[in-house]
Amino acid sequence: MLQRIQTLFLLIAATLIAAMFFMPLAEFVIDGQVYIFTYRAIHISGVEPLFRTYSLAFLLTIILVLLWIIIFLYKNRRLQMRLCIYNMLLNLGFYGLFYFYYHQVVSTNQLTYSFAVASIFPVIAIILLWLAFRGIRKDDILVKSVDRI
């Protein structure tokens, strides 16, 4: 049901993932130039990007769409639980891609870097998805126990 606590967890996770589209993930300083790592590219404002990260943008879009699908699948709890687990794995995959692009920049340049707050949002989303999974599982167990009577 939409008024359950797991829906709140899923909405917060969706909000955090959506916020990543508007916030930088990290900043790199290469030879005095500040490069901003966003969901689409590693670039200086108004200059050709150092690397394009469209696969990261695609993955974030899939994660966000899947979160909205999970919210509205409240009648099918088993599928909802399964999709929560898949979404957690996709969030871990985000960090794999994030490290891949980070390693591409680090291996070619001497630099200093700082990670932005948005780079921890997938971890928070994983925790919220786990809490939502537990709530959905509790509801499923409750419905099954009532069905036995």
C-alpha positions in Angstrom: 0.0 0.0 0.0 1.1 3.5 -0.7 0.7 4.7 2.9 3.3 2.2 4.4 6.7 3.2 5.8 8.5 1.3 3.0 7.0 3.8 0.5 8.5 6.6 2.5 11.9 4.9 2.3 11.6 4.4 -1.4 10.5 8.0 -2.0 13.5 9.3 0.0 15.8 7.0 -2.0 14.3 8.3 -5.3 14.7 11.9 -4.1 18.4 11.3 -3.4 19.1 9.6 -6.7 17.2 12.4 -8.5 19.3 15.0 -6.7 22.4 13.3 -8.2 21.4 14.6 -11.6 21.8 18.2 -10.3 24.9 17.9 -8.1 28.5 17.3 -8.9 29.9 13.9 -7.8 33.6 15.0 -7.4 36.1 17.6 -8.3 39.6 17.1 -9.7 42.4 19.6 -9.9 44.7 18.8 -12.9 47.5 21.3 -13.6 45.6 24.1 -11.9 42.4 23.4 -13.8 39.3 22.3 -11.8 37.4 19.5 -13.5 33.9 18.7 -12.2 32.7 15.1 -12.3 29.0 15.1 -13.0 26.7 12.3 -14.0 27.3 13.1 -17.7 31.0 14.0 -18.0 34.2 15.1 -16.4 34.7 18.7 -17.6 35.5 22.3 -17.1 32.6 24.6 -17.4 32.1 25.6 -21.1 35.0 23.4 -22.3 35.1 20.1 -24.1 34.8 17.3 -21.5 37.8 15.2 -20.5 35.7 12.1 -20.3 32.0 11.5 -21.2 30.2 9.4 -18.6 26.9 8.6 -20.4 26.9 5.0 -19.1 26.8 6.5 -15.6 23.8 8.7 -16.6 22.1 5.7 -18.1 22.6 3.7 -15.0 21.3 6.5 -12.7 18.2 6.8 -15.0 17.5 3.1 -14.7 17.9 3.2 -10.9 15.5 6.1 -10.7 12.9 4.6 -13.0 13.1 1.3 -11.1 12.6 3.0 -7.8 9.3 4.6 -9.1 8.2 1.2 -10.5 8.9 -0.4 -7.1 6.7 2.2 -5.4 3.7 1.5 -7.6 4.0 -2.3 -7.5 2.5 -2.5 -4.0 0.0 -5.2 -5.0 2.8 -7.6 -6.1 5.0 -7.8 -3.0 7.2 -10.6 -4.3 8.2 -8.7 -7.4 8.6 -5.6 -5.3 11.1 -7.4 -3.0 13.0 -8.8 -6.0 13.2 -5.4 -7.7 14.5 -3.9 -4.4 17.4 -6.3 -4.5 18.1 -5.6 -8.1 18.1 -1.9 -7.4 20.6 -2.4 -4.6 22.8 -4.3 -7.0 22.5 -1.5 -9.6 23.5 1.0 -6.9 26.6 -1.0 -6.2 27.2 -1.1 -10.0 27.1 2.7 -9.9 30.1 2.7 -7.6 31.9 0.3 -10.0 31.4 2.7 -12.9 32.2 5.6 -10.7 35.5 4.0 -9.8 36.2 3.1 -13.4 35.9 6.7 -14.5 37.8 7.9 -11.5 40.6 5.4 -12.3 40.7 6.6 -15.9 41.4 10.2 -14.8 43.8 9.2 -12.0 45.9 6.9 -14.3 46.5 9.6 -16.9 47.2 12.6 -14.6 48.7 13.8 -11.4 45.9 15.4 -9.5 44.2 16.2 -6.3 40.5 15.3 -5.8 37.6 15.7 -3.5 34.4 13.8 -3.5 31.1 15.7 -3.1 28.2 14.8 -0.9 26.2 13.4 -3.8 28.7 10.6 -4.1 27.4 8.9 -1.0 23.7 9.1 -2.0 23.8 5.6 -3.5 25.0 4.2 -0.2 22.1 5.9 1.6 19.7 4.6 -1.1 21.0 1.0 -0.5 20.3 1.3 3.2 16.8 2.8 2.5 16.1 0.0 -0.1 17.1 -2.6 2.5 14.7 -1.1 5.1 12.0 -1.0 2.4 12.7 -4.6 1.6 12.3 -5.6 5.2 9.0 -3.7 5.5 7.7 -5.3 2.3 8.7 -8.8 3.6 6.9 -8.1 6.9 3.8 -7.2 5.0 4.1 -10.3 2.9 4.5 -12.5 6.0 1.5 -10.8 7.6 -0.7 -11.3 4.6 0.3 -15.0 4.4 -0.5 -15.6 8.1 -3.9 -14.0 7.6 -4.6 -16.2 4.5 -4.1 -19.4 6.6 -7.0 -18.6 8.9 
